[in-house]
Amino acid sequence: MNHFYRPGLIILGVVSLGDLSAPLLTDGEHPPMFIALIGSALGLISLVLFALAWRGAKPAAIALVVVRVLSALTAVPAFTVGGVPATAMVLAGIAITATLVAAVLVLSGIRQPQTVGAR
């Protein structure tokens, strides 16, 4: 695994902690409580996968990326639904961007380089 892997995991871990705290930070409408609870569950699952991926489990790292991307998708309605406060939109944008950047870092870190001349 290359030097991109762990920084990507750290970003995903921080975003996961943010999701875990979402039910405490919502006003019940932005995001709706059911979205905050889904995000919190995904955050908890992500933290378990983070711990496994940190120890080098590639399947856990891939699963972590998948779970985080699904979680990021739950933030997309912040940009399509009317009446969402600017602060919520900025936080959603940061979470989506951080997730995408971290996913690229982790996945590029997992990829095994091919050795020249190996058969």
N, CA, C and O atoms as CSV, one atom per row, in Angstrom:
chain,resi,resn,atom,element,x,y,z
A,1,MET,N,N,0.846,-1.170,0.000
A,1,MET,CA,C,0.000,0.000,0.000
A,1,MET,C,C,0.889,1.231,0.000
A,1,MET,O,O,1.918,1.266,0.676
A,2,ASN,N,N,0.491,2.227,-0.753
A,2,ASN,CA,C,1.367,3.377,-0.903
A,2,ASN,C,C,1.043,4.477,0.120
A,2,ASN,O,O,0.212,4.298,1.011
A,3,HIS,N,N,1.709,5.588,-0.034
A,3,HIS,CA,C,1.593,6.673,0.937
A,3,HIS,C,C,0.280,7.439,0.870
A,3,HIS,O,O,0.070,8.331,1.692
A,4,PHE,N,N,-0.611,7.138,-0.066
A,4,PHE,CA,C,-1.919,7.791,-0.135
A,4,PHE,C,C,-2.964,7.103,0.752
A,4,PHE,O,O,-3.966,7.706,1.136
A,5,TYR,N,N,-2.713,5.853,1.062
A,5,TYR,CA,C,-3.711,5.010,1.733
A,5,TYR,C,C,-4.126,5.557,3.104
A,5,TYR,O,O,-5.311,5.787,3.341
A,6,ARG,N,N,-3.180,5.761,3.990
A,6,ARG,CA,C,-3.521,6.184,5.359
A,6,ARG,C,C,-4.118,7.590,5.420
A,6,ARG,O,O,-5.082,7.791,6.159
A,7,PRO,N,N,-3.597,8.575,4.680
A,7,PRO,CA,C,-4.276,9.884,4.703
A,7,PRO,C,C,-5.726,9.789,4.227
A,7,PRO,O,O,-6.604,10.458,4.771
A,8,GLY,N,N,-5.976,8.962,3.218
A,8,GLY,CA,C,-7.350,8.754,2.753
A,8,GLY,C,C,-8.215,8.134,3.829
A,8,GLY,O,O,-9.363,8.535,4.020
A,9,LEU,N,N,-7.658,7.143,4.544
A,9,LEU,CA,C,-8.401,6.521,5.643
A,9,LEU,C,C,-8.715,7.538,6.738
A,9,LEU,O,O,-9.817,7.546,7.286
A,10,ILE,N,N,-7.752,8.386,7.050
A,10,ILE,CA,C,-7.969,9.387,8.107
A,10,ILE,C,C,-9.107,10.325,7.723
A,10,ILE,O,O,-9.961,10.641,8.551
A,11,ILE,N,N,-9.120,10.768,6.477
A,11,ILE,CA,C,-10.213,11.650,6.031
A,11,ILE,C,C,-11.548,10.929,6.145
A,11,ILE,O,O,-12.522,11.503,6.634
A,12,LEU,N,N,-11.604,9.682,5.700
A,12,LEU,CA,C,-12.855,8.916,5.806
A,12,LEU,C,C,-13.259,8.719,7.262
A,12,LEU,O,O,-14.448,8.737,7.582
A,13,GLY,N,N,-12.284,8.531,8.147
A,13,GLY,CA,C,-12.585,8.392,9.570
A,13,GLY,C,C,-13.172,9.665,10.162
A,13,GLY,O,O,-14.111,9.611,10.956
A,14,VAL,N,N,-12.620,10.806,9.776
A,14,VAL,CA,C,-13.139,12.090,10.287
A,14,VAL,C,C,-14.559,12.329,9.792
A,14,VAL,O,O,-15.427,12.752,10.556
A,15,VAL,N,N,-14.794,12.056,8.510
A,15,VAL,CA,C,-16.145,12.224,7.956
A,15,VAL,C,C,-17.118,11.255,8.634
A,15,VAL,O,O,-18.279,11.594,8.862
A,16,SER,N,N,-16.644,10.061,8.952
A,16,SER,CA,C,-17.479,9.076,9.654
A,16,SER,C,C,-17.879,9.575,11.031
A,16,SER,O,O,-19.021,9.396,11.454
A,17,LEU,N,N,-16.939,10.201,11.733
A,17,LEU,CA,C,-17.259,10.775,13.047
A,17,LEU,C,C,-18.310,11.877,12.921
A,17,LEU,O,O,-19.198,12.003,13.764
A,18,GLY,N,N,-18.196,12.666,11.863
A,18,GLY,CA,C,-19.210,13.696,11.618
A,18,GLY,C,C,-20.586,13.091,11.409
A,18,GLY,O,O,-21.578,13.590,11.939
A,19,ASP,N,N,-20.643,12.015,10.636
A,19,ASP,CA,C,-21.926,11.336,10.421
A,19,ASP,C,C,-22.479,10.764,11.721
A,19,ASP,O,O,-23.681,10.825,11.981
A,20,LEU,N,N,-21.599,10.219,12.519
A,20,LEU,CA,C,-22.028,9.628,13.784
A,20,LEU,C,C,-22.710,10.666,14.678
A,20,LEU,O,O,-23.640,10.335,15.413
A,21,SER,N,N,-22.259,11.898,14.618
A,21,SER,CA,C,-22.821,12.951,15.473
A,21,SER,C,C,-24.016,13.668,14.846
A,21,SER,O,O,-24.603,14.539,15.488
A,22,ALA,N,N,-24.387,13.333,13.628
A,22,ALA,CA,C,-25.450,14.045,12.911
A,22,ALA,C,C,-26.776,14.144,13.679
A,22,ALA,O,O,-27.385,15.213,13.663
A,23,PRO,N,N,-27.252,13.088,14.347
A,23,PRO,CA,C,-28.531,13.233,15.057
A,23,PRO,C,C,-28.487,14.285,16.172
A,23,PRO,O,O,-29.519,14.851,16.533
A,24,LEU,N,N,-27.307,14.542,16.709
A,24,LEU,CA,C,-27.178,15.552,17.759
A,24,LEU,C,C,-27.133,16.964,17.189
A,24,LEU,O,O,-27.382,17.931,17.909
A,25,LEU,N,N,-26.821,17.089,15.919
A,25,LEU,CA,C,-26.625,18.406,15.310
A,25,LEU,C,C,-27.784,18.871,14.436
A,25,LEU,O,O,-27.848,20.043,14.067
A,26,THR,N,N,-28.689,17.975,14.106
A,26,THR,CA,C,-29.791,18.350,13.222
A,26,THR,C,C,-30.888,19.092,13.984
A,26,THR,O,O,-31.085,18.898,15.184
A,27,ASP,N,N,-31.593,19.945,13.245
A,27,ASP,CA,C,-32.767,20.600,13.813
A,27,ASP,C,C,-34.026,19.787,13.540
A,27,ASP,O,O,-35.138,20.210,13.856
A,28,GLY,N,N,-33.831,18.611,12.946
A,28,GLY,CA,C,-34.949,17.734,12.623
A,28,GLY,C,C,-35.436,17.902,11.196
A,28,GLY,O,O,-36.136,17.044,10.659
A,29,GLU,N,N,-35.053,19.027,10.585
A,29,GLU,CA,C,-35.448,19.283,9.203
A,29,GLU,C,C,-34.268,19.307,8.248
A,29,GLU,O,O,-34.404,18.916,7.089
A,30,HIS,N,N,-33.112,19.759,8.715
A,30,HIS,CA,C,-31.944,19.943,7.851
A,30,HIS,C,C,-30.715,19.341,8.494
A,30,HIS,O,O,-30.029,20.064,9.217
A,31,PRO,N,N,-30.391,18.127,8.300
A,31,PRO,CA,C,-31.132,17.136,7.529
A,31,PRO,C,C,-32.301,16.592,8.341
A,31,PRO,O,O,-32.339,16.726,9.565
A,32,PRO,N,N,-33.258,15.974,7.641
A,32,PRO,CA,C,-34.346,15.333,8.375
A,32,PRO,C,C,-33.781,14.285,9.333
A,32,PRO,O,O,-32.735,13.692,9.068
A,33,MET,N,N,-34.465,14.065,10.425
A,33,MET,CA,C,-33.958,13.147,11.444
A,33,MET,C,C,-33.697,11.748,10.884
A,33,MET,O,O,-32.716,11.111,11.267
A,34,PHE,N,N,-34.554,11.259,9.985
A,34,PHE,CA,C,-34.321,9.913,9.462
A,34,PHE,C,C,-33.038,9.855,8.628
A,34,PHE,O,O,-32.357,8.829,8.623
A,35,ILE,N,N,-32.705,10.920,7.938
A,35,ILE,CA,C,-31.442,10.970,7.189
A,35,ILE,C,C,-30.269,11.035,8.164
A,35,ILE,O,O,-29.247,10.381,7.954
A,36,ALA,N,N,-30.416,11.821,9.227
A,36,ALA,CA,C,-29.352,11.912,10.238
A,36,ALA,C,C,-29.121,10.559,10.906
A,36,ALA,O,O,-27.981,10.194,11.194
A,37,LEU,N,N,-30.197,9.816,11.153
A,37,LEU,CA,C,-30.061,8.496,11.772
A,37,LEU,C,C,-29.420,7.487,10.821
A,37,LEU,O,O,-28.609,6.662,11.241
A,38,ILE,N,N,-29.783,7.555,9.549
A,38,ILE,CA,C,-29.142,6.700,8.543
A,38,ILE,C,C,-27.660,7.045,8.469
A,38,ILE,O,O,-26.808,6.156,8.452
A,39,GLY,N,N,-27.358,8.335,8.426
A,39,GLY,CA,C,-25.968,8.770,8.383
A,39,GLY,C,C,-25.193,8.310,9.603
A,39,GLY,O,O,-24.031,7.918,9.497
A,40,SER,N,N,-25.836,8.358,10.758
A,40,SER,CA,C,-25.190,7.927,11.993
A,40,SER,C,C,-24.888,6.427,11.955
A,40,SER,O,O,-23.812,5.999,12.374
A,41,ALA,N,N,-25.822,5.642,11.460
A,41,ALA,CA,C,-25.591,4.200,11.332
A,41,ALA,C,C,-24.458,3.926,10.347
A,41,ALA,O,O,-23.607,3.071,10.593
A,42,LEU,N,N,-24.451,4.656,9.233
A,42,LEU,CA,C,-23.370,4.491,8.264
A,42,LEU,C,C,-22.029,4.939,8.863
A,42,LEU,O,O,-20.983,4.361,8.565
A,43,GLY,N,N,-22.074,5.964,9.702
A,43,GLY,CA,C,-20.859,6.414,10.385
A,43,GLY,C,C,-20.314,5.350,11.315
A,43,GLY,O,O,-19.104,5.129,11.368
A,44,LEU,N,N,-21.200,4.685,12.053
A,44,LEU,CA,C,-20.766,3.621,12.963
A,44,LEU,C,C,-20.173,2.441,12.193
A,44,LEU,O,O,-19.120,1.918,12.555
A,45,ILE,N,N,-20.854,2.035,11.139
A,45,ILE,CA,C,-20.345,0.953,10.290
A,45,ILE,C,C,-18.985,1.351,9.717
A,45,ILE,O,O,-18.061,0.540,9.662
A,46,SER,N,N,-18.879,2.605,9.295
A,46,SER,CA,C,-17.631,3.095,8.711
A,46,SER,C,C,-16.484,3.051,9.708
A,46,SER,O,O,-15.358,2.716,9.340
A,47,LEU,N,N,-16.751,3.380,10.946
A,47,LEU,CA,C,-15.682,3.371,11.951
A,47,LEU,C,C,-15.168,1.960,12.210
A,47,LEU,O,O,-13.973,1.764,12.433
A,48,VAL,N,N,-16.060,0.981,12.181
A,48,VAL,CA,C,-15.632,-0.417,12.326
A,48,VAL,C,C,-14.762,-0.810,11.125
A,48,VAL,O,O,-13.706,-1.422,11.286
A,49,LEU,N,N,-15.217,-0.451,9.932
A,49,LEU,CA,C,-14.441,-0.758,8.730
A,49,LEU,C,C,-13.112,-0.002,8.723
A,49,LEU,O,O,-12.095,-0.531,8.274
A,50,PHE,N,N,-13.125,1.229,9.219
A,50,PHE,CA,C,-11.899,2.024,9.327
A,50,PHE,C,C,-10.858,1.289,10.163
A,50,PHE,O,O,-9.696,1.189,9.769
A,51,ALA,N,N,-11.279,0.774,11.320
A,51,ALA,CA,C,-10.345,0.067,12.206
A,51,ALA,C,C,-9.746,-1.148,11.509
A,51,ALA,O,O,-8.552,-1.415,11.643
A,52,LEU,N,N,-10.562,-1.879,10.773
A,52,LEU,CA,C,-10.072,-3.054,10.048
A,52,LEU,C,C,-9.150,-2.652,8.900
A,52,LEU,O,O,-8.118,-3.283,8.670
A,53,ALA,N,N,-9.532,-1.598,8.187
A,53,ALA,CA,C,-8.720,-1.133,7.060
A,53,ALA,C,C,-7.384,-0.576,7.535
A,53,ALA,O,O,-6.367,-0.740,6.862
A,54,TRP,N,N,-7.384,0.079,8.687
A,54,TRP,CA,C,-6.147,0.629,9.236
A,54,TRP,C,C,-5.126,-0.479,9.485
A,54,TRP,O,O,-3.919,-0.275,9.359
A,55,ARG,N,N,-5.641,-1.659,9.843
A,55,ARG,CA,C,-4.764,-2.818,10.097
A,55,ARG,C,C,-4.345,-3.516,8.808
A,55,ARG,O,O,-3.606,-4.500,8.841
A,56,GLY,N,N,-4.821,-3.001,7.669
A,56,GLY,CA,C,-4.375,-3.532,6.385
A,56,GLY,C,C,-5.352,-4.422,5.662
A,56,GLY,O,O,-4.993,-5.010,4.641
A,57,ALA,N,N,-6.564,-4.547,6.142
A,57,ALA,CA,C,-7.555,-5.401,5.477
A,57,ALA,C,C,-8.106,-4.688,4.234
A,57,ALA,O,O,-8.905,-3.758,4.339
A,58,LYS,N,N,-7.666,-5.142,3.067
A,58,LYS,CA,C,-8.100,-4.509,1.811
A,58,LYS,C,C,-9.616,-4.594,1.590
A,58,LYS,O,O,-10.219,-3.606,1.171
A,59,PRO,N,N,-10.249,-5.746,1.859
A,59,PRO,CA,C,-11.704,-5.794,1.677
A,59,PRO,C,C,-12.432,-4.770,2.558
A,59,PRO,O,O,-13.432,-4.190,2.134
A,60,ALA,N,N,-11.939,-4.549,3.771
A,60,ALA,CA,C,-12.551,-3.554,4.658
A,60,ALA,C,C,-12.365,-2.151,4.102
A,60,ALA,O,O,-13.260,-1.313,4.214
A,61,ALA,N,N,-11.210,-1.893,3.505
A,61,ALA,CA,C,-10.964,-0.578,2.913
A,61,ALA,C,C,-11.912,-0.322,1.748
A,61,ALA,O,O,-12.448,0.777,1.605
A,62,ILE,N,N,-12.114,-1.325,0.929
A,62,ILE,CA,C,-13.040,-1.182,-0.202
A,62,ILE,C,C,-14.466,-1.000,0.312
A,62,ILE,O,O,-15.200,-0.148,-0.188
A,63,ALA,N,N,-14.859,-1.790,1.299
A,63,ALA,CA,C,-16.196,-1.646,1.882
A,63,ALA,C,C,-16.359,-0.263,2.513
A,63,ALA,O,O,-17.426,0.342,2.408
A,64,LEU,N,N,-15.317,0.238,3.161
A,64,LEU,CA,C,-15.368,1.572,3.756
A,64,LEU,C,C,-15.628,2.629,2.694
A,64,LEU,O,O,-16.449,3.523,2.896
A,65,VAL,N,N,-14.945,2.534,1.579
A,65,VAL,CA,C,-15.165,3.491,0.488
A,65,VAL,C,C,-16.607,3.408,-0.004
A,65,VAL,O,O,-17.241,4.439,-0.226
A,66,VAL,N,N,-17.124,2.213,-0.174
A,66,VAL,CA,C,-18.503,2.041,-0.652
A,66,VAL,C,C,-19.497,2.656,0.337
A,66,VAL,O,O,-20.400,3.388,-0.068
A,67,VAL,N,N,-19.335,2.363,1.622
A,67,VAL,CA,C,-20.245,2.889,2.646
A,67,VAL,C,C,-20.167,4.410,2.700
A,67,VAL,O,O,-21.194,5.076,2.832
A,68,ARG,N,N,-18.959,4.970,2.600
A,68,ARG,CA,C,-18.800,6.428,2.666
A,68,ARG,C,C,-19.415,7.099,1.441
A,68,ARG,O,O,-20.003,8.174,1.557
A,69,VAL,N,N,-19.285,6.476,0.264
A,69,VAL,CA,C,-19.903,7.052,-0.935
A,69,VAL,C,C,-21.423,7.010,-0.802
A,69,VAL,O,O,-22.102,7.967,-1.175
A,70,LEU,N,N,-21.961,5.916,-0.277
A,70,LEU,CA,C,-23.417,5.855,-0.044
A,70,LEU,C,C,-23.846,6.946,0.924
A,70,LEU,O,O,-24.878,7.587,0.725
A,71,SER,N,N,-23.064,7.156,1.961
A,71,SER,CA,C,-23.378,8.208,2.920
A,71,SER,C,C,-23.325,9.580,2.259
A,71,SER,O,O,-24.178,10.429,2.518
A,72,ALA,N,N,-22.330,9.800,1.408
A,72,ALA,CA,C,-22.224,11.084,0.707
A,72,ALA,C,C,-23.437,11.315,-0.180
A,72,ALA,O,O,-23.890,12.449,-0.336
A,73,LEU,N,N,-23.958,10.254,-0.756
A,73,LEU,CA,C,-25.150,10.394,-1.599
A,73,LEU,C,C,-26.364,10.872,-0.805
A,73,LEU,O,O,-27.255,11.515,-1.359
A,74,THR,N,N,-26.402,10.558,0.493
A,74,THR,CA,C,-27.531,11.036,1.299
A,74,THR,C,C,-27.465,12.549,1.511
A,74,THR,O,O,-28.454,13.151,1.931
A,75,ALA,N,N,-26.322,13.171,1.229
A,75,ALA,CA,C,-26.180,14.622,1.379
A,75,ALA,C,C,-26.548,15.378,0.107
A,75,ALA,O,O,-26.723,16.595,0.148
A,76,VAL,N,N,-26.666,14.690,-1.006
A,76,VAL,CA,C,-26.970,15.349,-2.287
A,76,VAL,C,C,-28.281,16.131,-2.249
A,76,VAL,O,O,-28.333,17.216,-2.827
A,77,PRO,N,N,-29.349,15.641,-1.598
A,77,PRO,CA,C,-30.590,16.413,-1.574
A,77,PRO,C,C,-30.449,17.822,-0.971
A,77,PRO,O,O,-31.307,18.673,-1.203
A,78,ALA,N,N,-29.409,18.072,-0.220
A,78,ALA,CA,C,-29.195,19.421,0.320
A,78,ALA,C,C,-29.116,20.441,-0.816
A,78,ALA,O,O,-29.404,21.620,-0.612
A,79,PHE,N,N,-28.730,19.993,-2.004
A,79,PHE,CA,C,-28.592,20.898,-3.148
A,79,PHE,C,C,-29.798,20.870,-4.073
A,79,PHE,O,O,-29.892,21.686,-4.990
A,80,THR,N,N,-30.716,19.948,-3.849
A,80,THR,CA,C,-31.873,19.830,-4.740
A,80,THR,C,C,-33.191,20.171,-4.066
A,80,THR,O,O,-34.193,20.377,-4.750
A,81,VAL,N,N,-33.212,20.238,-2.736
A,81,VAL,CA,C,-34.424,20.539,-1.986
A,81,VAL,C,C,-34.378,22.009,-1.583
A,81,VAL,O,O,-33.336,22.513,-1.166
A,82,GLY,N,N,-35.493,22.679,-1.708
A,82,GLY,CA,C,-35.541,24.086,-1.339
A,82,GLY,C,C,-35.552,24.297,0.165
A,82,GLY,O,O,-35.958,23.416,0.924
A,83,GLY,N,N,-35.106,25.462,0.586
A,83,GLY,CA,C,-35.171,25.834,1.987
A,83,GLY,C,C,-34.055,25.321,2.864
A,83,GLY,O,O,-34.117,25.464,4.085
A,84,VAL,N,N,-33.033,24.725,2.272
A,84,VAL,CA,C,-31.911,24.215,3.064
A,84,VAL,C,C,-31.004,25.393,3.405
A,84,VAL,O,O,-30.597,26.140,2.515
A,85,PRO,N,N,-30.686,25.562,4.686
A,85,PRO,CA,C,-29.811,26.674,5.077
A,85,PRO,C,C,-28.429,26.561,4.422
A,85,PRO,O,O,-27.945,25.465,4.138
A,86,ALA,N,N,-27.818,27.705,4.195
A,86,ALA,CA,C,-26.507,27.747,3.544
A,86,ALA,C,C,-25.474,26.946,4.327
A,86,ALA,O,O,-24.630,26.278,3.730
A,87,THR,N,N,-25.529,27.002,5.645
A,87,THR,CA,C,-24.566,26.260,6.468
A,87,THR,C,C,-24.664,24.763,6.201
A,87,THR,O,O,-23.645,24.085,6.067
A,88,ALA,N,N,-25.886,24.248,6.125
A,88,ALA,CA,C,-26.083,22.826,5.851
A,88,ALA,C,C,-25.573,22.468,4.462
A,88,ALA,O,O,-25.010,21.391,4.265
A,89,MET,N,N,-25.767,23.366,3.495
A,89,MET,CA,C,-25.278,23.108,2.141
A,89,MET,C,C,-23.749,23.085,2.104
A,89,MET,O,O,-23.153,22.246,1.429
A,90,VAL,N,N,-23.123,24.001,2.824
A,90,VAL,CA,C,-21.657,24.035,2.866
A,90,VAL,C,C,-21.121,22.763,3.515
A,90,VAL,O,O,-20.178,22.158,3.006
A,91,LEU,N,N,-21.712,22.356,4.630
A,91,LEU,CA,C,-21.260,21.129,5.305
A,91,LEU,C,C,-21.457,19.902,4.419
A,91,LEU,O,O,-20.602,19.018,4.374
A,92,ALA,N,N,-22.583,19.853,3.717
A,92,ALA,CA,C,-22.829,18.738,2.799
A,92,ALA,C,C,-21.789,18.733,1.686
A,92,ALA,O,O,-21.270,17.679,1.319
A,93,GLY,N,N,-21.487,19.902,1.153
A,93,GLY,CA,C,-20.479,20.001,0.097
A,93,GLY,C,C,-19.104,19.574,0.567
A,93,GLY,O,O,-18.376,18.894,-0.155
A,94,ILE,N,N,-18.751,19.974,1.774
A,94,ILE,CA,C,-17.456,19.572,2.339
A,94,ILE,C,C,-17.411,18.061,2.526
A,94,ILE,O,O,-16.412,17.423,2.193
A,95,ALA,N,N,-18.482,17.488,3.056
A,95,ALA,CA,C,-18.521,16.037,3.285
A,95,ALA,C,C,-18.434,15.266,1.970
A,95,ALA,O,O,-17.717,14.269,1.884
A,96,ILE,N,N,-19.147,15.714,0.963
A,96,ILE,CA,C,-19.125,15.032,-0.340
A,96,ILE,C,C,-17.733,15.129,-0.961
A,96,ILE,O,O,-17.189,14.133,-1.439
A,97,THR,N,N,-17.164,16.327,-0.950
A,97,THR,CA,C,-15.831,16.531,-1.538
A,97,THR,C,C,-14.770,15.725,-0.797
A,97,THR,O,O,-13.936,15.065,-1.418
A,98,ALA,N,N,-14.805,15.781,0.530
A,98,ALA,CA,C,-13.822,15.035,1.326
A,98,ALA,C,C,-13.943,13.545,1.068
A,98,ALA,O,O,-12.935,12.844,0.969
A,99,THR,N,N,-15.167,13.058,0.959
A,99,THR,CA,C,-15.382,11.633,0.696
A,99,THR,C,C,-14.808,11.222,-0.652
A,99,THR,O,O,-14.143,10.192,-0.762
A,100,LEU,N,N,-15.065,12.025,-1.674
A,100,LEU,CA,C,-14.567,11.680,-3.005
A,100,LEU,C,C,-13.041,11.714,-3.061
A,100,LEU,O,O,-12.418,10.822,-3.636
A,101,VAL,N,N,-12.444,12.741,-2.466
A,101,VAL,CA,C,-10.980,12.830,-2.441
A,101,VAL,C,C,-10.392,11.642,-1.676
A,101,VAL,O,O,-9.451,11.001,-2.143
A,102,ALA,N,N,-10.946,11.356,-0.514
A,102,ALA,CA,C,-10.432,10.261,0.309
A,102,ALA,C,C,-10.627,8.913,-0.381
A,102,ALA,O,O,-9.761,8.043,-0.289
A,103,ALA,N,N,-11.746,8.732,-1.066
A,103,ALA,CA,C,-11.988,7.473,-1.777
A,103,ALA,C,C,-10.921,7.244,-2.841
A,103,ALA,O,O,-10.416,6.132,-2.997
A,104,VAL,N,N,-10.584,8.296,-3.567
A,104,VAL,CA,C,-9.536,8.180,-4.585
A,104,VAL,C,C,-8.197,7.836,-3.931
A,104,VAL,O,O,-7.461,6.984,-4.428
A,105,LEU,N,N,-7.886,8.500,-2.819
A,105,LEU,CA,C,-6.624,8.222,-2.123
A,105,LEU,C,C,-6.548,6.779,-1.646
A,105,LEU,O,O,-5.540,6.103,-1.849
A,106,VAL,N,N,-7.622,6.308,-1.009
A,106,VAL,CA,C,-7.623,4.942,-0.482
A,106,VAL,C,C,-7.541,3.926,-1.614
A,106,VAL,O,O,-6.748,2.987,-1.552
A,107,LEU,N,N,-8.349,4.110,-2.633
A,107,LEU,CA,C,-8.350,3.138,-3.733
A,107,LEU,C,C,-7.028,3.143,-4.486
A,107,LEU,O,O,-6.567,2.092,-4.930
A,108,SER,N,N,-6.416,4.302,-4.634
A,108,SER,CA,C,-5.112,4.326,-5.298
A,108,SER,C,C,-4.044,3.707,-4.400
A,108,SER,O,O,-3.056,3.162,-4.893
A,109,GLY,N,N,-4.238,3.790,-3.092
A,109,GLY,CA,C,-3.309,3.176,-2.157
A,109,GLY,C,C,-3.415,1.669,-2.101
A,109,GLY,O,O,-2.444,0.988,-1.771
A,110,ILE,N,N,-4.584,1.141,-2.420
A,110,ILE,CA,C,-4.801,-0.309,-2.396
A,110,ILE,C,C,-4.208,-0.973,-3.615
A,110,ILE,O,O,-3.696,-2.091,-3.549
A,111,ARG,N,N,-4.282,-0.279,-4.713
A,111,ARG,CA,C,-3.868,-0.852,-5.988
A,111,ARG,C,C,-2.425,-1.333,-5.921
A,111,ARG,O,O,-1.529,-0.590,-5.520
A,112,GLN,N,N,-2.217,-2.547,-6.307
A,112,GLN,CA,C,-0.881,-3.145,-6.289
A,112,GLN,C,C,-0.156,-2.774,-7.577
A,112,GLN,O,O,-0.687,-2.987,-8.668
A,113,PRO,N,N,1.053,-2.220,-7.464
A,113,PRO,CA,C,1.812,-1.943,-8.676
A,113,PRO,C,C,2.252,-3.249,-9.331
A,113,PRO,O,O,2.577,-4.223,-8.653
A,114,GLN,N,N,2.255,-3.250,-10.640
A,114,GLN,CA,C,2.703,-4.450,-11.361
A,114,GLN,C,C,4.205,-4.405,-11.492
A,114,GLN,O,O,4.785,-3.371,-11.821
A,115,THR,N,N,4.819,-5.518,-11.235
A,115,THR,CA,C,6.269,-5.587,-11.346
A,115,THR,C,C,6.629,-5.942,-12.782
A,115,THR,O,O,5.983,-6.776,-13.417
A,116,VAL,N,N,7.656,-5.301,-13.269
A,116,VAL,CA,C,8.105,-5.523,-14.651
A,116,VAL,C,C,8.790,-6.887,-14.722
A,116,VAL,O,O,9.646,-7.221,-13.902
A,117,GLY,N,N,8.392,-7.646,-15.709
A,117,GLY,CA,C,9.022,-8.935,-15.924
A,117,GLY,C,C,8.432,-10.070,-15.096
A,117,GLY,O,O,8.872,-11.211,-15.238
A,118,ALA,N,N,7.462,-9.804,-14.246
A,118,ALA,CA,C,6.861,-10.863,-13.430
A,118,ALA,C,C,5.888,-11.661,-14.282
A,118,ALA,O,O,5.188,-11.122,-15.139
A,119,ARG,N,N,5.868,-12.953,-14.021
A,119,ARG,CA,C,4.931,-13.818,-14.761
A,119,ARG,C,C,4.093,-14.581,-13.821
A,119,ARG,O,O,3.244,-15.363,-14.246
